[in-house]
Amino acid sequence: MMFRIHLILMILTVTLGCTENEEKKDGIIDEGGIIVSQWEQVWADEFDGEAIDESQWNKLRWRPGWVNNEQQAYTNRDTNLYLDDGYLVIQGLTEPGYYGTDYTGTAYNADYTSGRVNTDDKVSWTYGRFDIRAKLPKGNGSWPAIWMLGENISSVGWPKCGEIDIMEHVGFDDGVIHGSIHTEDHNHMNNTQKSGTTFIETATDSFHVYSLEWTPSYLHYLVDNESYFFVYNDSNGDVGKWPFDEPHYIILNLAIGGDWGGAQGIDPSAFPMKMLVDYVRVYKMSENFNNVQVKFQVDMKNETVSGTGVWLSGGNISSGQPGGLQMQPVSDTSIWEATLALPPNSSYTYKFRNGHYPDTWSGGWEVLTSECGVGQYNDRWLSIVVSDTTLAPICFGECSACD
């Protein structure tokens, strides 16, 4: 029998009713078919009150150009930040000649105003799941973001503190959702950030849930519970690569213009721009939470191995960067292996790569046929549920074991 996909698929055939927990993936199924809690809610703001809860949120006051050459002033006015019918509204306005002062007391003039809130010095978290249900603004010049910064930014600065961008969207590229990290070694100033994207056709027309699952081993990005980006912690303790073992706080903002948001101008007819947030919910890992240990194996019997070794790369498993995840040789064999701790109920695409190429997508790739490859690049595919597994050694560039 010819298999189109090289796949180890651990599926438990269990029929479940449609529940809120199922939709949120707050539950997993153990070997006995019993639903167990994966996440426990520890904090939330449903925005059901009459005013923004300032015991939980700071309203920022910034002058234009403070970061990224953005053109808006952030104000604490209820025209830019307010609650309406159970939603947090972050509203961007065109206000030529607006005069204000920032939090330092510095006066400014601005043509645009908007809002930015964060939980800095009020509440922060290390690890967890973060669900934010939001509807994004439409129009060129809009640049909404849902993201996190390390609480230690005042002592170590950016990007050493670590930045986790759960969602970014720029109006000129409607529907394209971006997730990224920025660290000392991986940041956009050096074009070394790790980023992933997905397309949500109705991002500016309806609400979607933007989620992050953050553990000591990985950052897992999802939209409406569908995974689209994955960053694995292969730092070996190097905080320049992984500063994500310290508390981070949440930021919600709508920028106008700037280096990225304004790359194709600002559409004056798009105002007022509104980012609506239905809720922010934060969960911690429950005692029942267990990552799945997956051992990847590739047989290099028919290959001359590069001096830089063999790597897991490509697809969505290697962090949106060309380098990939390092594998190790198995003594007295031609097999290379790597064991990763991966989230339960998740799927990945990947390839094996002969050699380390951290700065280019060219070179070293195995070439697969459609018999065992999926997508544009014929990547291998893996889906896991809850069981640890060891994948059988597969021949580099082949769909089965080496002859």
C-alpha positions as CSV (number, residue, x, y, z in Angstrom):
1,M,0.0,0.0,0.0
2,M,1.4,3.4,-1.0
3,F,1.1,6.1,1.7
4,R,0.7,9.7,0.5
5,I,2.0,11.0,3.8
6,H,4.7,9.9,6.1
7,L,2.7,10.0,9.2
8,I,2.6,8.7,12.7
9,L,-1.0,9.5,13.8
10,M,-2.1,8.8,17.2
11,I,-5.9,9.2,17.0
12,L,-8.3,8.0,19.7
13,T,-11.8,7.5,18.2
14,V,-13.9,9.2,20.7
15,T,-17.1,11.2,20.0
16,L,-17.5,14.3,22.1
17,G,-20.4,16.8,22.4
18,C,-19.6,20.4,21.3
19,T,-18.7,22.1,24.5
20,E,-17.0,25.4,25.3
21,N,-14.0,23.6,26.7
22,E,-13.7,21.5,23.6
23,E,-13.8,24.7,21.5
24,K,-11.0,26.2,23.6
25,K,-9.0,23.0,23.7
26,D,-9.1,23.3,27.5
27,G,-9.4,19.5,27.6
28,I,-7.4,16.6,26.3
29,I,-8.3,12.9,26.1
30,D,-6.2,10.5,28.0
31,E,-5.6,6.9,27.1
32,G,-8.9,5.8,28.7
33,G,-11.0,8.3,26.8
34,I,-11.5,10.6,29.8
35,I,-11.4,14.3,29.4
36,V,-8.9,15.9,31.7
37,S,-8.2,19.6,32.3
38,Q,-5.3,21.0,30.3
39,W,-5.5,24.6,31.4
40,E,-7.0,26.3,34.5
41,Q,-8.2,29.9,34.2
42,V,-6.3,32.3,36.6
43,W,-7.3,35.8,35.3
44,A,-9.7,37.4,32.9
45,D,-11.2,40.7,31.8
46,E,-14.6,40.3,30.0
47,F,-15.0,44.1,29.7
48,D,-18.5,44.0,30.9
49,G,-18.3,47.0,33.3
50,E,-19.0,50.6,32.7
51,A,-15.3,51.7,32.5
52,I,-11.9,50.2,32.0
53,D,-10.6,48.6,35.2
54,E,-7.6,50.7,36.0
55,S,-6.6,48.4,38.8
56,Q,-5.7,45.9,36.0
57,W,-4.9,48.2,33.0
58,N,-2.7,51.2,32.5
59,K,-3.7,53.7,29.8
60,L,-0.6,54.9,28.1
61,R,0.1,58.6,27.2
62,W,2.7,58.8,24.4
63,R,3.6,61.4,21.9
64,P,3.8,60.6,18.2
65,G,7.0,58.9,16.9
66,W,7.9,57.4,20.3
67,V,8.5,54.0,18.6
68,N,8.6,52.7,15.0
69,N,7.9,56.3,13.6
70,E,4.2,55.8,14.4
71,Q,2.1,58.8,13.7
72,Q,-0.5,58.6,16.4
73,A,-0.4,60.0,19.9
74,Y,-1.6,57.6,22.6
75,T,-4.1,59.3,24.9
76,N,-6.0,58.2,28.0
77,R,-9.2,59.9,26.7
78,D,-12.5,58.1,26.6
79,T,-12.6,59.0,22.9
80,N,-9.6,56.6,22.3
81,L,-10.2,54.0,25.0
82,Y,-13.6,53.0,26.3
83,L,-16.0,50.1,27.0
84,D,-19.1,49.7,24.8
85,D,-21.6,46.9,25.0
86,G,-19.2,44.4,26.6
87,Y,-16.2,45.3,24.4
88,L,-13.0,47.2,25.0
89,V,-12.8,49.7,22.1
90,I,-9.4,51.1,21.1
91,Q,-10.2,53.8,18.6
92,G,-8.0,55.6,16.2
93,L,-9.0,59.1,15.1
94,T,-7.8,61.6,12.7
95,E,-7.5,64.9,14.6
96,P,-5.3,67.4,12.7
97,G,-3.6,69.8,15.1
98,Y,-4.4,67.9,18.2
99,Y,-2.3,69.2,21.1
100,G,-1.4,67.1,24.2
101,T,1.3,66.1,26.6
102,D,2.8,62.7,27.1
103,Y,3.5,61.0,30.5
104,T,6.7,62.8,30.9
105,G,5.0,66.2,30.5
106,T,6.4,66.8,27.1
107,A,4.0,68.8,24.8
108,Y,3.3,67.6,21.3
109,N,1.1,68.1,18.3
110,A,-0.5,65.2,16.5
111,D,-2.7,64.5,13.4
112,Y,-3.8,61.1,14.8
113,T,-4.8,59.8,18.2
114,S,-5.3,56.3,19.4
115,G,-5.2,54.0,22.5
116,R,-2.8,51.6,24.2
117,V,-3.3,49.7,27.4
118,N,-1.0,47.3,29.3
119,T,-0.9,45.3,32.6
120,D,2.6,46.4,33.5
121,D,3.2,46.4,37.3
122,K,-0.3,45.3,37.8
123,V,-0.4,41.7,36.7
124,S,2.1,39.5,34.7
125,W,2.7,35.9,34.0
126,T,5.4,33.3,33.3
127,Y,4.0,30.6,31.0
128,G,0.3,29.8,30.4
129,R,-2.3,30.1,27.7
130,F,-3.6,33.5,26.6
131,D,-6.8,33.9,24.7
132,I,-7.8,37.2,23.3
133,R,-11.0,37.5,21.3
134,A,-10.9,40.5,19.0
135,K,-12.1,42.2,15.8
136,L,-9.5,44.1,13.9
137,P,-9.8,47.5,12.2
138,K,-9.9,47.8,8.5
139,G,-7.9,50.3,6.3
140,N,-4.5,51.3,5.2
141,G,-2.4,52.7,8.0
142,S,-4.0,50.6,10.8
143,W,-1.6,48.5,12.8
144,P,-3.3,46.7,15.7
145,A,-1.3,44.4,18.0
146,I,-1.8,42.0,20.9
147,W,1.5,41.3,22.5
148,M,3.7,40.8,25.6
149,L,6.9,42.3,27.1
150,G,9.1,41.2,29.9
151,E,8.5,43.0,33.2
152,N,12.3,43.4,33.5
153,I,12.4,45.8,30.5
154,S,13.2,48.8,32.8
155,S,16.4,47.1,34.0
156,V,17.6,45.1,31.0
157,G,16.0,47.1,28.1
158,W,14.6,45.9,24.8
159,P,15.0,43.4,23.3
160,K,16.8,41.6,26.1
161,C,13.5,41.6,28.1
162,G,11.9,39.5,25.3
163,E,8.9,40.4,23.2
164,I,6.1,38.0,22.2
165,D,3.8,39.2,19.5
166,I,0.6,37.1,19.7
167,M,-1.1,39.0,16.9
168,E,-0.1,41.8,14.5
169,H,-2.0,43.0,11.5
170,V,-1.3,45.8,9.0
171,G,-4.2,47.3,7.1
172,F,-2.7,47.2,3.7
173,D,-2.3,43.4,3.9
174,D,-5.9,42.6,5.0
175,G,-6.4,39.3,6.7
176,V,-2.7,38.3,7.1
177,I,-2.0,37.6,10.8
178,H,1.5,37.7,12.1
179,G,3.1,36.1,15.2
180,S,6.7,36.8,16.2
181,I,9.3,36.9,18.9
182,H,12.0,39.5,19.4
183,T,15.0,38.8,21.6
184,E,18.6,39.9,21.8
185,D,19.6,37.3,19.1
186,H,16.3,37.3,17.3
187,N,14.9,40.7,16.5
188,H,13.7,42.7,13.5
189,M,16.4,45.4,13.9
190,N,18.8,42.7,12.6
191,N,16.2,40.9,10.5
192,T,16.6,37.8,12.7
193,Q,13.2,37.8,14.3
194,K,11.3,34.5,14.3
195,S,7.9,35.0,12.6
196,G,5.0,33.1,11.3
197,T,1.8,34.1,9.4
198,T,-1.6,32.8,8.7
199,F,-4.5,34.2,6.6
200,I,-7.9,34.9,8.2
201,E,-10.2,36.2,5.5
202,T,-12.7,37.8,8.0
203,A,-10.1,39.2,10.5
204,T,-11.5,42.8,10.0
205,D,-15.1,41.7,9.7
206,S,-15.7,39.4,12.6
207,F,-14.3,38.3,15.9
208,H,-11.5,35.7,16.2
209,V,-9.6,34.2,19.2
210,Y,-5.9,34.9,19.1
211,S,-4.0,32.5,21.4
212,L,-0.6,31.8,22.7
213,E,0.4,28.6,24.6
214,W,3.7,29.3,26.5
215,T,5.7,26.7,28.3
216,P,9.4,26.4,29.2
217,S,9.8,24.3,26.0
218,Y,7.9,26.3,23.3
219,L,5.6,29.1,22.2
220,H,2.6,27.8,20.3
221,Y,0.5,30.3,18.3
222,L,-3.1,29.7,17.3
223,V,-6.1,31.4,15.8
224,D,-9.5,30.0,16.7
225,N,-7.6,27.0,18.1
226,E,-5.9,26.3,14.8
227,S,-2.1,26.2,15.1
228,Y,-0.1,28.3,12.7
229,F,3.3,29.1,14.3
230,F,5.6,27.3,16.7
231,V,8.9,28.4,18.4
232,Y,10.8,25.7,20.1
233,N,13.2,26.5,22.9
234,D,16.6,25.2,21.6
235,S,18.6,27.9,23.5
236,N,20.4,25.6,25.9
237,G,19.9,28.3,28.5
238,D,21.1,31.3,26.4
239,V,18.8,34.2,27.4
240,G,19.8,36.0,24.3
241,K,17.8,33.4,22.4
242,W,15.2,32.6,25.0
243,P,14.4,35.3,27.6
244,F,10.9,33.7,28.1
245,D,11.4,32.2,31.6
246,E,10.5,35.5,33.3
247,P,7.2,37.4,33.9
248,H,5.6,39.2,30.9
249,Y,2.7,41.6,30.8
250,I,0.0,42.1,28.1
251,I,-0.3,45.0,25.7
252,L,-3.2,45.9,23.5
253,N,-2.8,48.8,21.1
254,L,-3.8,50.3,17.8
255,A,-0.9,52.1,16.0
256,I,-1.4,54.4,13.0
257,G,1.2,54.6,10.3
258,G,4.8,53.9,11.2
259,D,7.5,52.0,9.6
260,W,5.3,48.9,8.9
261,G,1.8,50.1,9.4
262,G,2.3,53.1,7.2
263,A,4.3,51.5,4.4
264,Q,1.5,52.0,2.0
265,G,0.1,55.2,3.4
266,I,-2.8,56.1,5.7
267,D,-6.3,56.0,4.2
268,P,-8.2,59.1,5.6
269,S,-11.5,57.4,4.8
270,A,-10.7,54.5,7.2
271,F,-11.4,56.6,10.3
272,P,-12.5,56.1,12.9
273,M,-10.6,52.9,13.1
274,K,-11.7,50.5,15.9
275,M,-10.1,47.5,17.4
276,L,-12.7,45.7,19.5
277,V,-11.7,43.3,22.2
278,D,-14.3,41.0,23.7
279,Y,-12.2,39.4,26.4
280,V,-8.7,38.6,27.6
281,R,-8.4,35.3,29.4
282,V,-5.3,33.8,31.0
283,Y,-4.8,30.2,32.0
284,K,-2.1,28.3,33.8
285,M,-1.0,24.7,33.1
286,S,-2.9,22.3,35.2
287,E,-1.3,19.4,37.1
288,N,-2.7,17.1,34.4
289,F,-0.9,18.9,31.6
290,N,1.8,16.9,29.9
291,N,3.7,17.6,26.8
292,V,4.1,14.8,24.3
293,Q,7.7,13.5,23.9
294,V,8.3,12.8,20.2
295,K,11.6,11.3,18.9
296,F,12.3,12.1,15.2
297,Q,14.8,9.9,13.4
298,V,16.3,10.0,9.9
299,D,18.7,7.5,8.3
300,M,21.6,9.2,6.5
301,K,22.9,5.9,5.1
302,N,22.9,7.0,1.5
303,E,24.2,10.6,2.2
304,T,27.5,12.3,3.0
305,V,26.7,14.1,6.1
306,S,27.6,17.8,6.3
307,G,30.2,18.9,8.9
308,T,27.4,21.0,10.5
309,G,25.2,17.9,11.0
310,V,21.6,17.2,10.3
311,W,18.7,19.4,11.2
312,L,14.9,19.4,11.5
313,S,13.9,22.4,9.4
314,G,11.2,23.9,7.1
315,G,7.5,23.7,7.6
316,N,6.0,25.1,10.8
317,I,8.3,23.2,13.3
318,S,11.4,25.3,12.8
319,S,10.3,28.7,14.0
320,G,9.9,30.4,10.7
321,Q,13.7,30.6,10.4
322,P,15.9,28.7,7.9
323,G,18.3,27.2,10.5
324,G,16.1,24.6,12.2
325,L,16.5,22.3,15.2
326,Q,19.7,20.3,15.7
327,M,19.7,16.5,15.6
328,Q,22.3,14.2,17.1
329,P,24.0,11.1,15.7
330,V,23.2,7.7,17.2
331,S,26.5,5.9,17.9
332,D,27.5,3.2,15.5
333,T,24.6,3.8,13.2
334,S,23.8,6.2,10.3
335,I,20.8,7.5,12.1
336,W,20.3,11.0,13.5
337,E,17.7,11.8,16.1
338,A,16.1,14.6,18.0
339,T,13.5,14.4,20.8
340,L,11.1,17.3,21.2
341,A,8.5,18.1,23.9
342,L,5.5,19.1,21.9
343,P,2.0,20.3,22.9
344,P,-0.7,17.6,22.9
345,N,-3.3,17.7,20.1
346,S,-1.1,19.5,17.6
347,S,0.2,18.9,14.1
348,Y,3.5,19.9,12.4
349,T,5.2,20.0,9.0
350,Y,8.9,19.7,8.6
351,K,11.8,18.3,6.5
352,F,15.2,16.9,7.3
353,R,18.1,19.1,6.2
354,N,21.7,18.0,5.6
355,G,23.7,20.9,7.1
356,H,23.0,24.1,9.0
357,Y,22.1,27.1,7.0
358,P,20.9,29.7,9.5
359,D,20.8,32.6,7.0
360,T,19.4,31.1,3.8
361,W,16.6,28.8,2.7
362,S,18.9,27.4,0.0
363,G,20.9,24.2,0.4
364,G,20.8,20.8,2.1
365,W,17.1,20.0,1.7
366,E,15.8,16.5,1.2
367,V,13.5,16.4,-1.9
368,L,10.3,14.4,-1.3
369,T,7.6,13.3,-3.7
370,S,3.9,13.8,-3.2
371,E,3.7,10.2,-1.9
372,C,4.9,11.4,1.5
373,G,4.9,15.2,1.2
374,V,2.2,17.8,1.7
375,G,1.8,21.4,0.7
376,Q,3.8,23.7,-1.6
377,Y,7.2,22.3,-0.6
378,N,6.2,18.6,-0.1
379,D,6.9,18.7,3.6
380,R,6.6,15.8,5.9
381,W,3.6,15.9,8.2
382,L,3.1,14.7,11.8
383,S,0.0,14.8,14.0
384,I,0.0,13.9,17.7
385,V,-2.6,13.6,20.4
386,V,-1.5,12.7,23.9
387,S,0.9,9.7,23.6
388,D,4.7,9.8,23.6
389,T,6.1,8.2,20.5
390,T,9.3,7.3,18.6
391,L,9.0,7.8,14.9
392,A,10.6,5.0,12.8
393,P,13.8,5.9,11.1
394,I,13.0,7.2,7.6
395,C,15.6,7.4,4.8
396,F,16.7,11.0,4.0
397,G,14.7,12.1,0.9
398,E,12.6,8.9,0.9
399,C,9.1,7.9,2.0
400,S,10.3,4.7,3.8
401,A,13.3,3.1,5.5
402,C,16.6,2.9,3.6
403,D,17.2,-0.2,1.5
